[in-house]
Structures are given as structure tokens and as C-alpha cells.
Amino acid sequence: MKTRVVVIGAGVVGLSTAWYCARRGFDVRVLERHPAQRDGCSFGNAGLIVPSHFIPLAAPGMVGLALKWMWRPDSPFYIRPRWDPDLWSWAWRFWRAATRTRVERAAPVLRDLLLAGRRAFEELARTTGDELGLQKKGLLMLCTTDHGMEEEQKIAAHARQLGMPAEILDAQQVHRLNPGLRLQIVGGVFYPLDCHLKPERFMDTLQRMAGAAGASFLWQAEVREWVTRNRRIQAVRLQKGQTLEADAFVLCAGVWSARLARQLGLRLPLQAGKGYSLTLPDPVQRPQMGCICTEARVAVTPMNGTLRVGGTMELTGTDPTINPVRVRGIVRSFCRYFPDFQPEHFDRIQPWAGLRPCSPDGLPYLGRPAAWENLWIATGHAMLGLSLGPVSGQCIADDIAGSAPEPLSPLLAPDRYHQHSTP
Ligand SMILES: Cc1cc2nc3c(=O)[nH]c(=O)nc-3n(C[C@H](O)[C@H](O)[C@H](O)COP(=O)(O)OP(=O)(O)OC[C@H]3O[C@@H](n4cnc5c(N)ncnc54)[C@H](O)[C@@H]3O)c2cc1C
């Protein structure tokens, strides 16, 4: 009999898991609480596939920067102070993780995962005859200040040390890569391995591929509870009381995974990192490749004739409200780097918001927690969920099949905060 796999959540991680599991011949059922015509973090994101982002979010200097930015209403980072023990223990763990030693340990793990993630995208592009619209054009980290340039040069040196190509460019060299585009910068760093695509199109393709490989989808199916016996999960119970049995369960419910994990006695620290994007349908100019305005933490991606501009990281709980002050902050920052654009170009554009599932150490939770024999977890990808979605699905499918080429790093273990208070 085929192995029955239930995947909880149809974001990029859930769909990727469904595809790789279905391709292995498992009997896959995806449970998603929203209807098929849904939105969410995996749809309106910046579409960047970024092996260059091997330094986790929790890095030296980030805590100071976060504290400085917290008091500016239009800054790229914000924590709404509130009495929430989960938030404070998350912040404490973030602070503990933001050290040079921790980053030195995490960077090679993230690099390997990100490079495997890029290979997974290439393979998916080949499998679909490039239906994904994968653009292998690299990524430009743009700097408007000498200080910003110095910081990016240090990261580029670290990248090269880890075998990741990175080219330091002056303003003219950046212009040569983007003829006709006016930029107000002192220079930048080019990462040739990075790619981009339109995430909505990718999600459509992935869903269609998973379906064609045999996965079935249950929409408006919210998982409320687990049915367990000893160390095994027997079934999940949905909002209407229906239960679904399976041999293996994969929790890919984004930022909402923590609540379900807690029911199983698992501590999965997660905070929602809200971000916004705006898509100009007919921009006055377009860069050739994805760009990041480094000092402002704003991503700019050309997508099939349109231009998407995105940013901010707000830790304000799972409240999906759009804060217009922060959206204006993104637009103003973008216009500083791209001076042929004016804030008025965005007047009629409806901002989009998504909630990134953020772990405190900036690494995803990936694999099987020791306490449960047939539960796998894939979440906490924060700013890298698109880049790491396919490879996460691939790792989980391999692990369920018992044919993983090598064990996953313990730094990714989903129970790393369960066994020890500080891993
Ligand atoms: C502005 C912005 C820009 C970004 N840009 C990039 C980028 O350029 N590159 C990159 O790599 N990443 C980027 N990201 C991050 C990336 O979008 C996320 O990491 C990724 O989408 C997370 O995917 P997910 O599948 O884990 O979660 P989600 O997309 O949130 O999916 C989880 C799904 O689970 C469902 N669910 C929840 N609870 C239940 C339940 N109980 N039962 C059933 N279903 C449930 C939800 O409805 C949802 O559909 C960006 C994010 C933002 C906000």
C-alpha cells in the first residue's frame, strides 16, 4: 500500500512538499484552511531566490539596528511592544543567536541549503519547460552610502570565503549592467547565482504539478487537533470534526504552525514578520535583475513587465492590517535609489501584506522532532521561504522515504528549542 502523507498548509513550503512526496509515489493529501483562490505570504513576496543571503537574520549588529529603527514610524524594522511572553522569549533567543560565533556556524549550513534550493529551482524549471519563468540574472545589492558599501564589501568577502561568487562594482559598473536605468548610488555588489521569478505564477505551476503527480487538495480544511497514540499521530481533526488518517504528517502551516506544534508538546518559537509589497503594472524603468536597496532593506524585482517593490519587517503579531506610514517609508526609500520614480507613481497601487514565519535564530525548522515518529515540520523560513521552499519539500520527502542522502544539520532541528533553552 502507498504511504499516505498529509501536508498541512498550501503555501510554497506545503506545495513543494506535496510535489516531491507525490513524485515519490506517496498518496498525498494537502489540507489548506483557505479556499483555492487564496492569498498569503507565498504569493505577493519579492520573488528573489537568494543564495547570497547565507547570513541569518539574527546577526551581529542587528539588535542595535533594530533598537534604533524601533522608534522611527517609517523604518524597515519594528517590534510593537506588548505583553506577550512568546514575543519576549523570542526576542531573548534572537539576541542570544545574534553573535559572530553563531553566525559562523550557521552560514555554511544556510549556504548549502540555499545552493541546493537553487538547484531545485533549476530542476523544476527543466521539468516544466520553464513554465516557472525562472530568471537567472543575478542580484544587485545597491548602496547609497560609503558606510553601506563597506558593510556590503565585508559580506562579499565572507561570501567568497564560502565559495559564493560576489563582484564588487562601482556606480558605473552597475549602470553598465542596467543600461538606461538611472540610479542614485555609490556602488553595489553583484551576486551572479541569484535568480528571480513571479511567485504567483510559480505557486500556480507548483500546485498544478503536484496535482498532476497525484496529490489531492482539500480547501477550507483547517486542522484543529491531532489524534495521537503513544508516539504516533494517527489522524488530524478538521474544523467540522472530520478526521483524516495518514502514515506521515507534515506541518507547513507558516506562522500558524507554532499553535499546532504546541498541542503536541513541541516548542516552536515563531513570530510573524509582516512585510509589504507594491507592484507597478507599467513602471517608467526596470532593472535587468532583482535589486536590494541595502540601507533601506527594500527589494526591487522586475516581473514580466511589472515592477515589485517590497520591504519592512514588523513584529506586530498575526494582525494583517496594513500600516500606511510604513508603506510610504518603502516608497520613499525606493525613490531615493531610483530617482526617475516619484511617490505619486504608487498612489493607486494597492499594497499587499504577508506574514513571514520567523524563527529566532534565522534558520528554518526542518525535519522530524524526536518526540514523534511520524511528524515532520517545515517552517520558520522567514525572509527565505521562497528560496528554500522547494529544497525543504525535497528534504522532507527524502526523509519520509528513508532515503535522505545525508542527515540534516542539527542546527535545523525542529526541536532545537525544546531540549535546551538555548541551543
Ligand atoms: C514582503 C515580503 C517579501 C518576501 N520576499 C521574499 C523573497 O524575495 N525571497 C524569499 O525567498 N522569500 C521571501 N519572502 C518570504 C516568503 O514569502 C515566506 O518565507 C514564505 O512564503 C513562507 O511560506 P510558507 O509556506 O512557510 O507559509 P505560508 O505561505 O504562510 O503558508 C502557510 C499556509 O498554511 C495555511 N494554514 C495555517 N494554519 C492552518 C491550519 N491549521 N490548517 C490548514 N492550513 C493552515 C495558511 O492558510 C497558509 O496558506 C518574503 C516575504 C514577504 C512578506
The ligand as a Gaussian input file, in Angstrom:
#p B3LYP/6-31G(d) Opt

LIG

0 1
 C        7.215000      41.398000       1.606000
 C        7.827000      40.018000       1.555000
 C        8.818000      39.743000       0.621000
 C        9.425000      38.493000       0.595000
 N       10.348000      38.236000      -0.378000
 C       10.952000      37.018000      -0.440000
 C       11.922000      36.749000      -1.445000
 O       12.184000      37.576000      -2.311000
 N       12.542000      35.553000      -1.438000
 C       12.271000      34.599000      -0.482000
 O       12.899000      33.542000      -0.504000
 N       11.298000      34.801000       0.460000
 C       10.648000      35.995000       0.510000
 N        9.704000      36.242000       1.463000
 C        9.414000      35.191000       2.470000
 C        8.473000      34.125000       1.931000
 O        7.404000      34.731000       1.257000
 C        7.948000      33.258000       3.094000
 O        9.040000      32.778000       3.863000
 C        7.171000      32.063000       2.572000
 O        6.125000      32.478000       1.737000
 C        6.589000      31.224000       3.723000
 O        5.919000      30.144000       3.134000
 P        5.149000      29.057000       4.000000
 O        4.640000      28.039000       3.063000
 O        6.030000      28.622000       5.118000
 O        3.970000      29.866000       4.723000
 P        2.621000      30.476000       4.126000
 O        2.815000      30.983000       2.754000
 O        2.147000      31.417000       5.167000
 O        1.671000      29.217000       4.023000
 C        1.134000      28.585000       5.155000
 C       -0.245000      28.074000       4.790000
 O       -0.749000      27.280000       5.860000
 C       -2.139000      27.525000       5.970000
 N       -2.586000      27.150000       7.328000
 C       -2.277000      27.746000       8.501000
 N       -2.842000      27.105000       9.535000
 C       -3.517000      26.066000       9.015000
 C       -4.319000      25.028000       9.586000
 N       -4.499000      24.936000      10.910000
 N       -4.903000      24.136000       8.761000
 C       -4.731000      24.218000       7.401000
 N       -3.993000      25.183000       6.815000
 C       -3.374000      26.095000       7.599000
 C       -2.241000      29.020000       5.708000
 O       -3.569000      29.392000       5.360000
 C       -1.248000      29.196000       4.579000
 O       -1.831000      29.052000       3.305000
 C        9.040000      37.481000       1.507000
 C        8.005000      37.742000       2.417000
 C        7.396000      38.990000       2.447000
 C        6.291000      39.238000       3.425000

